[in-house]
Amino acid sequence: MRPTVAIVGAGAIGAWVADALDRAGWTVSLLARGPTLAALLAEGLRVERDGETRRSGPRAGPANELGVHDFIFLSVKAQILPDLAPSLAPLIGPDSVVISGTNGIPWWFFHDFGGVLANQRLQSVDPDGTQERAFPRQRVLGSVVHASARVLAPAHVQVVAADRLLLGSPSGELTGALRMLTQGLRQGGINAEVSTRIRHDVWAKLWGNMNMNPLSALTRCGTSKILADADVRELCVRMMEEMQQCGRRLDLQMPMTPAERIAVTQRLGDFKTSMLADLEAGRALELGPQLGAVAEIAQRLEVSAPFVRSVLGLTRLLSP
């Protein structure tokens, strides 16, 4: 039988993953509503990639109509998940595997982690424990997306640039489900890689985003303009240093300095961050699982983080 996957969130990244697994011969369903659901039912999914526009016809609808799937890929905004998680129960069977594909710190981050924060739940990520209860603890995979895609219209997505998609079990175990998903994504044209240190990969991506995202929202500027200002660039470094202190206590060391990581961002050219795009669209900001999580981790570790907390407070005032 063909593997089945339900993509929760038919936005840019969800559509990219759905298209790839459809190419690989998987049975794909998209959890959608409103104009996106209407477009999927009327015209199917359109994904532009490498100069090609491809149509597919995934099933689409609410969770209670789609039923149980082998894999459930979460690609909605992280701040939506606490309220959404309980409604996803119809998708999850006794052997289903859930993949977190959101930005920031996921709910599973400290599961069996060891150290002072072992098995702790972050209020900024999962305030009422709904994700903890909804998703099977032993059947979770993490992912880190290094790609850029944009929604041109409901159910119509353009992949701008695609580097790779990292996948891994929090335990570091190379499970059969992990191998199957990685192979399917590769067959569908995504450069999927297995990671045995997915927590480090999540932490590393956040380390580069936790300053640029909120500062771009506060200033309404793209990354080049932000980093061209010496004082703002210094603020970015200070925020990263505070997160670095947390990382040392959690044994999540980064292989470069903040200045070196910022230089990587500068080489990518000018771009609009996802938080700035959300602000301009009037959507809630993905602040809690990103900067809020860093501030909460710092507090629990008794790490002073005045720069992180100040930017968090200012950005919180922007959120609709």
C-alpha positions as CSV (number, residue, x, y, z in Angstrom):
1,M,0.0,0.0,0.0
2,R,1.1,3.5,-0.7
3,P,2.1,5.6,2.4
4,T,-0.5,8.2,3.4
5,V,0.4,11.7,4.6
6,A,-1.8,14.5,5.9
7,I,-0.3,18.0,5.6
8,V,-1.7,20.3,8.3
9,G,-1.4,23.7,6.7
10,A,-1.7,24.2,2.9
11,G,0.5,27.3,2.8
12,A,3.9,27.6,1.1
13,I,5.9,24.9,2.8
14,G,3.0,22.6,3.2
15,A,2.3,22.8,-0.5
16,W,6.0,22.2,-1.3
17,V,6.0,19.0,0.8
18,A,2.6,17.8,-0.5
19,D,3.7,18.2,-4.1
20,A,6.9,16.3,-3.5
21,L,5.2,13.4,-1.8
22,D,2.6,13.3,-4.5
23,R,5.4,13.1,-7.1
24,A,6.8,10.1,-5.1
25,G,3.5,8.3,-5.3
26,W,2.2,8.8,-1.8
27,T,-1.5,9.4,-1.0
28,V,-1.6,13.0,0.1
29,S,-4.3,14.9,2.0
30,L,-4.3,18.6,2.9
31,L,-6.0,20.0,5.9
32,A,-7.5,23.3,4.6
33,R,-10.4,25.6,5.0
34,G,-11.9,28.8,3.5
35,P,-10.6,30.0,0.1
36,T,-7.8,27.5,0.1
37,L,-10.1,24.6,0.6
38,A,-12.4,25.9,-2.1
39,A,-9.5,26.3,-4.6
40,L,-8.2,22.8,-3.8
41,L,-11.6,21.2,-4.4
42,A,-12.1,23.2,-7.6
43,E,-8.7,23.2,-9.3
44,G,-6.3,21.1,-7.2
45,L,-2.9,22.1,-6.0
46,R,-0.5,24.1,-8.2
47,V,3.2,24.3,-7.3
48,E,5.7,26.2,-9.4
49,R,9.2,24.9,-9.1
50,D,12.3,25.2,-11.3
51,G,10.3,26.9,-14.1
52,E,7.6,24.1,-14.1
53,T,4.0,24.4,-12.8
54,R,2.6,21.1,-11.7
55,R,-0.9,20.3,-10.7
56,S,-2.0,17.5,-8.3
57,G,-5.3,16.5,-6.8
58,P,-4.8,15.8,-3.1
59,R,-7.7,15.1,-0.9
60,A,-8.7,18.2,1.1
61,G,-10.9,19.0,4.0
62,P,-11.1,19.1,7.8
63,A,-9.5,16.4,10.0
64,N,-12.7,14.6,10.8
65,E,-13.3,14.0,7.0
66,L,-9.7,13.0,6.1
67,G,-9.3,10.3,8.8
68,V,-6.2,8.4,10.0
69,H,-2.8,8.8,8.1
70,D,0.6,7.2,8.4
71,F,2.3,10.6,8.7
72,I,1.0,14.0,9.8
73,F,3.2,16.9,8.8
74,L,2.6,20.1,10.8
75,S,3.3,23.1,8.6
76,V,1.0,25.7,10.2
77,K,2.3,28.7,12.1
78,A,3.6,27.5,15.6
79,Q,1.3,29.9,17.5
80,I,-1.7,28.2,16.0
81,L,-0.9,24.7,17.2
82,P,-1.9,25.0,20.9
83,D,-5.5,25.6,19.8
84,L,-5.4,23.4,16.7
85,A,-3.8,20.3,18.2
86,P,-6.9,18.7,19.9
87,S,-8.9,18.9,16.6
88,L,-6.2,16.8,14.8
89,A,-7.1,13.6,16.7
90,P,-9.0,12.1,13.8
91,L,-5.7,12.1,11.8
92,I,-3.7,10.2,14.3
93,G,-3.9,6.4,14.7
94,P,-1.9,3.9,16.9
95,D,1.0,3.9,14.4
96,S,0.9,7.5,13.0
97,V,4.0,9.6,13.0
98,V,3.8,13.3,13.6
99,I,6.4,15.7,12.1
100,S,6.9,19.2,13.4
101,G,7.6,21.6,10.6
102,T,7.1,24.9,12.4
103,N,9.6,27.6,13.2
104,G,11.0,28.1,16.7
105,I,11.2,25.7,19.6
106,P,8.7,22.8,19.2
107,W,6.7,21.2,22.0
108,W,8.9,18.1,22.1
109,F,12.2,19.9,22.4
110,F,12.9,18.9,26.0
111,H,11.4,15.4,25.9
112,D,14.0,13.0,27.5
113,F,16.6,15.8,26.9
114,G,18.5,15.4,30.1
115,G,19.9,18.3,32.2
116,V,18.0,20.9,34.3
117,L,15.2,21.4,31.7
118,A,14.5,17.7,31.1
119,N,10.9,17.0,30.2
120,Q,9.8,20.6,31.0
121,R,7.0,22.2,29.0
122,L,7.5,25.8,27.9
123,Q,4.5,28.2,28.5
124,S,5.5,30.2,25.4
125,V,5.2,27.1,23.2
126,D,2.5,24.9,24.7
127,P,0.7,26.9,27.4
128,D,-2.0,24.4,28.3
129,G,-0.2,21.2,27.3
130,T,-2.6,20.6,24.4
131,Q,0.3,19.5,22.0
132,E,1.8,17.3,24.7
133,R,-1.5,15.5,25.0
134,A,-2.5,15.4,21.3
135,F,0.7,14.1,19.7
136,P,2.3,10.7,20.4
137,R,5.5,11.2,22.4
138,Q,7.3,8.2,21.0
139,R,6.3,8.8,17.4
140,V,7.5,12.3,16.7
141,L,10.0,13.6,14.2
142,G,11.5,17.0,14.0
143,S,12.3,18.9,10.8
144,V,14.2,22.1,9.9
145,V,13.3,23.7,6.5
146,H,15.9,25.6,4.6
147,A,13.8,26.8,1.7
148,S,11.9,29.8,0.6
149,A,8.4,29.6,-1.0
150,R,5.5,32.0,-1.3
151,V,1.8,31.7,-1.8
152,L,0.7,33.4,-5.1
153,A,-3.0,32.6,-4.6
154,P,-5.0,30.0,-2.6
155,A,-3.6,26.5,-3.4
156,H,-1.0,28.1,-5.8
157,V,2.5,28.2,-4.5
158,Q,5.9,29.2,-5.9
159,V,9.1,27.6,-4.6
160,V,11.7,30.5,-4.7
161,A,14.7,28.6,-3.5
162,A,15.1,25.2,-2.0
163,D,18.3,24.1,-0.2
164,R,17.4,21.2,2.1
165,L,15.0,19.7,4.6
166,L,16.5,18.1,7.7
167,L,14.6,15.3,9.4
168,G,15.3,13.6,12.7
169,S,14.0,11.8,15.8
170,P,14.5,13.7,19.0
171,S,16.3,10.6,20.3
172,G,18.6,10.5,17.4
173,E,17.3,7.0,16.4
174,L,17.2,6.1,12.7
175,T,13.7,4.7,12.6
176,G,12.0,3.0,9.7
177,A,9.5,5.9,9.5
178,L,12.3,8.4,9.3
179,R,13.9,6.5,6.5
180,M,10.6,6.1,4.6
181,L,9.8,9.8,4.8
182,T,13.3,10.9,3.8
183,Q,13.2,8.6,0.8
184,G,9.8,9.8,-0.3
185,L,10.8,13.4,-0.1
186,R,13.9,12.7,-2.1
187,Q,12.0,10.8,-4.8
188,G,9.7,13.9,-5.0
189,G,12.6,16.2,-5.6
190,I,13.3,17.7,-2.1
191,N,16.9,17.4,-0.8
192,A,15.9,15.7,2.4
193,E,18.6,14.7,4.8
194,V,18.5,12.6,8.0
195,S,19.9,14.3,11.1
196,T,20.9,12.5,14.2
197,R,21.1,15.9,16.1
198,I,17.8,17.5,15.2
199,R,17.7,19.6,18.4
200,H,21.0,21.2,17.4
201,D,19.6,21.9,14.0
202,V,16.4,23.5,15.4
203,W,18.5,25.5,17.8
204,A,20.9,26.7,15.1
205,K,18.2,27.9,12.8
206,L,16.5,29.7,15.7
207,W,19.8,31.3,16.7
208,G,19.9,33.0,13.3
209,N,16.2,33.9,13.3
210,M,15.4,35.0,16.8
211,N,16.8,38.5,16.2
212,M,16.2,39.2,12.5
213,N,12.5,38.3,12.7
214,P,11.4,40.6,15.5
215,L,13.7,43.4,14.5
216,S,12.5,43.4,10.9
217,A,8.9,43.6,12.3
218,L,9.8,46.5,14.6
219,T,11.6,48.5,11.9
220,R,9.6,47.3,8.8
221,C,13.0,46.8,7.1
222,G,14.5,43.9,5.2
223,T,17.6,42.1,6.4
224,S,20.2,44.1,4.5
225,K,19.0,47.5,5.8
226,I,18.9,46.1,9.4
227,L,22.4,44.7,9.2
228,A,23.9,47.7,7.4
229,D,23.3,49.8,10.6
230,A,26.1,49.2,13.0
231,D,24.1,49.8,16.1
232,V,21.3,47.5,15.1
233,R,23.8,44.9,14.0
234,E,25.4,45.1,17.5
235,L,22.0,44.5,19.0
236,C,21.7,41.4,16.9
237,V,25.0,40.2,18.3
238,R,24.0,40.9,21.9
239,M,20.8,38.9,21.5
240,M,22.7,36.0,20.0
241,E,25.2,36.0,22.8
242,E,22.4,35.7,25.3
243,M,21.0,32.7,23.5
244,Q,24.5,31.3,23.2
245,Q,24.8,31.4,27.0
246,C,21.7,29.3,27.2
247,G,23.0,26.9,24.6
248,R,26.2,26.3,26.6
249,R,24.2,25.2,29.6
250,L,22.1,22.9,27.4
251,D,25.1,21.5,25.6
252,L,23.8,23.0,22.3
253,Q,27.0,24.6,21.2
254,M,27.2,26.6,17.9
255,P,30.2,26.1,15.6
256,M,30.6,29.8,14.8
257,T,30.5,33.2,16.4
258,P,27.4,35.5,16.2
259,A,29.4,37.8,13.9
260,E,30.1,34.8,11.6
261,R,26.4,33.8,11.6
262,I,25.3,37.3,10.8
263,A,27.8,37.3,7.9
264,V,26.0,34.2,6.5
265,T,22.7,36.1,6.6
266,Q,24.2,39.1,4.8
267,R,25.4,36.8,2.0
268,L,21.9,35.7,1.4
269,G,21.0,39.2,0.2
270,D,18.1,41.4,1.2
271,F,14.9,39.5,2.1
272,K,11.7,40.1,4.1
273,T,11.4,37.9,7.1
274,S,8.3,35.8,7.8
275,M,7.4,37.9,10.9
276,L,7.5,41.1,8.8
277,A,5.3,39.4,6.2
278,D,2.8,38.3,8.9
279,L,2.7,41.8,10.4
280,E,2.0,43.4,7.0
281,A,-0.7,40.9,6.4
282,G,-2.4,41.6,9.8
283,R,-1.7,38.0,11.0
284,A,-0.6,37.1,14.6
285,L,3.1,37.0,15.0
286,E,5.1,33.8,15.6
287,L,6.6,35.4,18.6
288,G,6.1,32.9,21.5
289,P,7.8,29.9,19.9
290,Q,10.7,32.0,18.7
291,L,11.8,34.8,20.9
292,G,9.4,34.1,23.7
293,A,10.9,30.6,24.0
294,V,14.4,31.9,24.2
295,A,13.4,34.4,27.0
296,E,11.7,31.6,28.9
297,I,14.6,29.2,28.6
298,A,17.0,32.0,29.8
299,Q,14.8,32.6,32.8
300,R,14.6,29.0,33.8
301,L,18.4,28.7,33.4
302,E,18.9,31.9,35.4
303,V,20.7,33.5,32.4
304,S,20.4,37.2,32.3
305,A,18.9,38.2,28.9
306,P,18.0,41.9,28.9
307,F,18.4,42.4,25.2
308,V,16.2,39.4,24.3
309,R,13.6,40.4,26.8
310,S,13.5,44.1,25.7
311,V,13.0,43.2,22.0
312,L,10.4,40.6,23.0
313,G,8.4,43.2,25.0
314,L,8.6,45.7,22.1
315,T,7.6,43.2,19.5
316,R,4.7,41.9,21.6
317,L,3.1,45.3,21.4
318,L,2.9,44.9,17.6
319,S,1.0,41.7,17.6
320,P,-2.6,42.1,16.4
